[in-house]
Amino acid sequence: MKYCPVCKTDYSDNAQFCKKCEAYLLEKTSAPANVKTDFRRLAKLCLYTAGFIVFIMLLYQLFALFLK
């Protein structure tokens, strides 16, 4: 089964282009049913990233203070 990514219309497998908007059709794939997001890992990554950004901002402020 194919579908149009622009107007979300379904087409048969032998179609190449959308009849409405002439966009190239993509194959429909089903997502795995047991997809699980690791929220702890995601939260840890966000905290590390925020900490790194704060660290870089503090370094910038220290260099700006000493260079005056």
C-alpha positions in Angstrom: 0.0 0.0 0.0 1.3 3.4 -0.9 0.3 6.9 0.3 0.9 10.5 -0.6 3.0 12.3 2.0 1.5 15.7 1.0 -2.2 15.1 1.0 -2.3 11.8 2.9 -4.3 9.9 0.3 -3.9 6.1 0.0 -3.1 4.4 -3.3 -2.6 0.9 -4.6 0.9 -0.6 -4.9 1.2 0.0 -8.6 0.6 3.8 -8.4 3.7 6.0 -8.8 2.3 9.6 -8.3 -0.6 11.2 -6.5 -3.5 12.1 -8.7 -4.3 15.2 -6.7 -1.0 16.9 -6.1 1.4 14.8 -8.4 3.8 14.1 -5.5 5.9 10.9 -5.4 4.2 8.2 -3.4 5.8 6.5 -0.4 5.4 2.9 0.9 3.3 2.5 4.0 5.2 0.8 6.8 3.8 -0.3 10.1 5.6 0.8 13.3 6.5 -1.9 15.8 3.8 -2.3 18.4 6.2 -2.5 21.3 8.1 0.7 20.9 9.2 1.9 24.4 10.8 5.3 25.2 13.4 5.4 27.9 12.4 8.5 29.7 15.1 8.3 32.3 17.8 8.2 29.7 16.1 11.1 27.9 15.8 13.2 31.1 19.5 12.5 31.9 20.6 13.6 28.4 18.5 16.8 28.8 20.0 17.6 32.2 23.6 16.9 31.0 23.0 19.1 27.9 21.5 22.0 30.1 24.4 21.6 32.5 26.9 21.9 29.7 25.3 25.0 28.3 25.3 26.6 31.7 29.0 25.7 32.1 29.9 27.3 28.8 27.9 30.4 29.7 29.8 30.7 33.0 33.1 30.3 31.2 32.2 33.0 28.8 31.3 35.3 31.7 34.6 34.6 33.4 36.6 35.2 30.3 34.7 38.4 29.7 35.3 39.5 33.3 39.1 38.9 33.1 39.5 40.5 29.6 38.1 43.9 30.6 
